Amino acid sequence: MMKKILVVLTNTEKYQDINRATGLWLGEAAQFVEVVAEAGYEIDYVSPKGGFVPIDPSSMPTADDIDFKWYGDADFQRRALAESLKPADINPADYAAIYYTGGHGTMWDFKDNMELQQIAEQIYQDGGYVTGVCHGIVGLVNLLDTTTGQRLIKGKKVTGFSNLEERLNRTKKHVPFLAEDSLKEAGAKYKAKRPMKEYVRTDGRIITGQNPTSAQKVGKELVKALKSRIS
């Protein structure tokens, strides 16, 4: 039986220091899910706390037909946005890959979540893929390669939301740290391209996308890699 793909979502609904809503960037889930679902993969949704997942309202004005397709999908509404699984509900052996979605909310609840880290590390150790996009890539920062004890992304080619994009978004002063800086501090070979333009980097079984426009390509690269293993 084909293994499933695990999609990680944030529970954080607002910035800590200002009254500004945040949450999941809808397209970073929808665009990825569209690709992997079309390829025949079953998907589960998990969040640090389980349960309710807020949507960043800023992601709605730029939502396209795919985003609204999933936003209006009853199963997605229930399993992703209302009743996401808790880490304790997850058996890593069931999954071929884990995908960390973005949205600024992830900056508060992804990087230091030990339960999610253990799930991702086990999936990778079992030969699966660790993937993420935009701010969601901070979920990769503290992952360890259990065979070496080193950071999983140390020496790996990765991308993620850039310091320039954070500044252009006028949120640089309101996040607890910067995604780009955190990747570099973990020893990754970070690279970004033009702000808000599609860019994805693949290094072995690690696939990362720079920003919301990159989510669909992360899905395509993952599907291509998974299918190449069984062809």
GILINLIN-V961194 format. One record per residue. RES is the residue in three letters. OMEGA is omega in whole degrees, -180 to 180 (none if undefined). Layout:
# GILINLIN-V961194
RES/OMEGA  RES/OMEGA
This chain:
# GILINLIN-V961194
MET/180  MET/178  LYS/-177  LYS/175  ILE/-177  LEU/-180  VAL/-177  VAL/-176  LEU/-179  THR/171  ASN/-173  THR/-172  GLU/180  LYS/173  TYR/-176  GLN/-171  ASP/179  ILE/178  ASN/179  ARG/-178  ALA/172  THR/-177  GLY/177  LEU/169  TRP/-168  LEU/-176  GLY/-179  GLU/169  ALA/-172  ALA/-177  GLN/177  PHE/-178  VAL/178  GLU/-177  VAL/-174  VAL/176  ALA/179  GLU/179  ALA/175  GLY/-179  TYR/173  GLU/-174  ILE/169  ASP/-177  TYR/-180  VAL/175  SER/-177  PRO/-179  LYS/-171  GLY/177  GLY/-170  PHE/176  VAL/179  PRO/174  ILE/176  ASP/-178  PRO/179  SER/-180  SER/-176  MET/-179  PRO/-179  THR/-179  ALA/180  ASP/-176  ASP/179  ILE/179  ASP/-178  PHE/175  LYS/-178  TRP/177  TYR/-180  GLY/-178  ASP/-174  ALA/-180  ASP/178  PHE/179  GLN/-177  ARG/-170  ARG/-179  ALA/-170  LEU/-176  ALA/-172  GLU/179  SER/-179  LEU/172  LYS/177  PRO/-179  ALA/180  ASP/-168  ILE/169  ASN/-175  PRO/-178  ALA/-179  ASP/-166  TYR/175  ALA/-177  ALA/172  ILE/-177  TYR/178  TYR/175  THR/-179  GLY/-166  GLY/-176  HIS/180  GLY/-178  THR/-178  MET/180  TRP/-173  ASP/178  PHE/-165  LYS/-173  ASP/-179  ASN/-174  MET/-179  GLU/177  LEU/178  GLN/-178  GLN/177  ILE/-178  ALA/180  GLU/-179  GLN/178  ILE/180  TYR/-180  GLN/-180  ASP/178  GLY/180  GLY/-176  TYR/174  VAL/-174  THR/178  GLY/-178  VAL/171  CYS/178  HIS/-179  GLY/-178  ILE/177  VAL/174  GLY/180  LEU/-168  VAL/-175  ASN/179  LEU/178  LEU/168  ASP/-172  THR/178  THR/-177  THR/-175  GLY/179  GLN/173  ARG/-177  LEU/-176  ILE/179  LYS/-180  GLY/-179  LYS/177  LYS/-179  VAL/172  THR/-179  GLY/-176  PHE/-172  SER/175  ASN/179  LEU/178  GLU/178  GLU/-180  ARG/179  LEU/179  ASN/-180  ARG/179  THR/-175  LYS/-178  LYS/-172  HIS/176  VAL/-176  PRO/177  PHE/-179  LEU/-177  ALA/-180  GLU/-179  ASP/-177  SER/178  LEU/179  LYS/180  GLU/178  ALA/177  GLY/180  ALA/174  LYS/-174  TYR/174  LYS/175  ALA/176  LYS/-174  ARG/-180  PRO/174  MET/172  LYS/-177  GLU/176  TYR/-179  VAL/176  ARG/178  THR/176  ASP/-175  GLY/-179  ARG/175  ILE/-178  ILE/-178  THR/178  GLY/-172  GLN/-168  ASN/-176  PRO/-179  THR/-175  SER/-173  ALA/-178  GLN/-179  LYS/174  VAL/177  GLY/-180  LYS/179  GLU/178  LEU/-180  VAL/178  LYS/-179  ALA/-179  LEU/-179  LYS/180  SER/-179  ARG/-178  ILE/180  SER/none
